[in-house]
Amino acid sequence: MWRPWGSSKKSPVRRIHDTSSPFSCSSFKDILHLCAEDYSPSSSSLPLSSAAKRTANVFHRVRIANSILRAWGETRPESNRKLLDSVSDRSVSVSIPDADKRIVVYYTSLRVVRSTFEDCKAVRSILRGFRVSIDERDLSMDSRFLDELKGILGKSKLSLPRVFIGGRYLGGAEEIKQLHETGELKKLMEGLSAAEPATCGVCGGYRFVLCDECNGSRKIYTEKSGFKICTDCNENGLIRCPSCSYAPL
């Protein structure tokens, strides 16, 4: 049943697969050398092998793709200029006072509409990467931010997020992403105040604290009139952090 240990008969060695490759490259210099070569049958006296033809086709396609990308990159400044012109026209017509040294972002932290939440998250992540002063105004935490934004833009139906940089209105998620991809957003950050290095010790970075008058219950009791609604806080029983939040616009 079992083959004896001392058997002199050896089983043939079977190669599972061939690990050798017709192409080997030890550095990027070899790649550049291969890209520069012209694999044409007319320039060589010997016929090309199938592996050499395959390699030539691959690098030929790479060179064509690179040339297309370079040509596409040369036409982008025109589209960048059009984007900047549209942003400039929008910022001239809409602006907010006393915000020339910071960014003001109107957004929502609710996940009710996934696309809106993802756009707000992406824009805040992009802006925070520049480490400048950002006034984040969450409409889900205070409904007065919605009335404030409607008054600034003069519209009743709005989509989020909405971004103001240096007091100028830039637009929403698409405009911020395009400006960031083209490098123009970084230029708009020049002259803005730097962000605080540490998290606020009063609110922990949430920008809201419990109301001092009603302790978040939204009700105040007086001997004269009994219980009444607290007018100092919002619908959530919160007030803006006195340490890190900016005054209403």
N, C-alpha and C positions, 0 to 999 in steps of 0.2 A: 504493500500500500504506500509506504513512504520510501523515498529514494535514499539509499544508504549514504552515509557521510563520506565515505571514502571513494565514492564513484568518480571515475576520471572523466566521465562524459560531461561536457559542459553544454549548457543551454545557450543557444545563439542569442546574442545581444540585439535587442530590437530598439531602434531609435523611435521615440514617440513623436517628436517633432524636430524640425531643424531650426536651431536658434540663430543660425547665421543670417545676416541681412546683407543684401547687396549694397545698402547705403550705410555708411558710418561717418559720424562727424564728431570730432573731439573738441571743437570750439566754434564760436560764432564767425571766426575768420573763414573757416571752411564753408559755412553757409553762404557768406557773402561771395566767396569764390565760385560756388556752384551757381548762385544767382546770376553772376556776371558772365558765365559761360554760355555760348550759343550752340545748342545742340541742333544742328541742321545737317541732313544727310549730304548736302552738296559740299559742305566745308570739310568733310572727313572722307578719307579714301576707304575706310572700313565700314561695313554696315553696322548700325546700332543694334544692340541687343534689346530685348523687350523690357528688361529692368531699366536700362538707360533711357529708353523712350518714356517709360512711366515716370521716372524721376524728372525728365525734362518737362513733361506735361504738367507735373505738380508745380514746379518752380515757375513755369510760364504763367500758370494761373495766379500764383502768388504775386508775380510782378504786375500783372494786369490789375489785380485787386488793389495793390498799393497805388498804382497810378490813378485809378478811379477815386480812391479815398483822398489823394492829394488834390485832384481836380475838384472834388466836392468841398474840401476844406477851403479852397480859394474862393468859392462862391458864398461861403457862410458870412463873411463880413457884411455883405449887402443885406442879408436877412437879419443880422445883428443890428444893423443901423435902423432897419424898419421897426424892429422890436423896441429899440431905444426911443425912436420917434413917437411910437404909440404910447409908451410909458410916460414920456415927457408931456405929451398932450393931455394925458389923463391926470398927471400930477399937477399941471397948471390949473385945471378946472376944479380939482378936489384936493384939499389940504387941511391939516389940522394945526391949530396954534400951539405954541409952547411945547413942541415935540421935535425940535430941530437937532437934538443931541441923542436921540434914542429911537428905538424901533417900537412901534405899537402894533400888536397882533390881536385881532379879534378871531376867536376860535371856539370850539366846543370840545369838551372832554367826554361827552356822552357817546356811546357806541350804537346809538339807535340806527343811524345810517352809516353803514360800514365805509362806503367810499368817502364820505365827508370826514369821518374820523381818521381815515388813513391819510387824506390830504392834509388835515390839520397836523397830524403827527409828523409827516414828512417835512412840512414847511418849518415847524418849530425846531426839528432836528437840524435842518440846514442853517437856520438863523443862529441857533445856539453854537454852532461850530465856529462862528466868527468871534465869539466871546466879547460881545458888546452889550450895552444896556438894552434890555428888552422889557417892554411893558406888556405882559400877557393878560388879555382880558377874556376870561372864560364866560361865555354867554349862558352856560348851564349853571353857573354858580350865582350869577346875578343878572336878572332879566333887564336891569337898567342899562346894561351894556348894549342890548339890542336896540333899545330906544335911542341910545347915544349914536350907534352906527347908522341907524336909519336917518337921523338928523344930519349926519355928516355927508352921506352919499345921496340923500334925497330920494331913496327908494324904499318901497314897502316889502318887496320880495328880494331877499339876499341869499347868497350862497357863501359858505365859509370854506377856508379862512379868508380874511381880508388883511392886507399888510400895508402899513405906512412906515416909510423909512425917512428919517430926517424931516418929518412933517408932511412928506409928499406921498400921495397914494400911488402904489405900484400895481395892485391887482390881487389876484388870488394865487392858487397853487400852481397853475400852468405858467403864469408869468414869472413866478419866483424860480421855478425849476429851470426854465429856459435861460433866465439871466444867470443862474448859478452855473449851468453847463457851459455857457459862453464866456464866463469869467467876468461879466459886467457887474454882477452883484457885489463882488469884492470891492470894486471901485466905489460903489455907493456907500460902503461902510466907512470910508475915510472921513475922519472928523467926528465920529460918534464916540460917546463916552464908553469907557471900558466897563465890563460887567464886574459885579462884586465878587471877590474871590471865594467868599464863604457863604453858606446858606443862612438865611435870616434866622436869628435865634428866637424871634417872637412867634412867627407862624410856621417855621420849618420849611419855608419855600412854597407854601400853599397860597399865600397872599390874602388869606382870610382868617379871621379869628372870631370867637364867640362874642356876641354883643354884651357889653358891660351892663346895660340897663336891664335886659330880660334874661341874660344867661342862655340865650338860644331858644327860649320858649315862645318868643314873640308876643308875650303877654305881660302887662305891667299892672300891678294892683295899687290903687290909691284909696284912702278912706273916703274921699269925697265922691268919686265916681265908680269905684270898684275896679273890675278888670277892664282893660282896654288894650288895643293892639299897639305894639311898639312900633314907632315910626323911625327909629334910628337904624334898624337893621333891614336886610332884604328878606325875601320870602323864605329863606333857609335859616333865618336867625343869625346871620353872620354879618360882619362888617369888614371893610377892607383893612388890611394890616396897616397900622399907623407907622410901621418901621420901613417897609419896603414897597408899599403900593403908592402909585402916583395919584394925584388928585383927579377928579373927573374932568373930562374935556368940556 
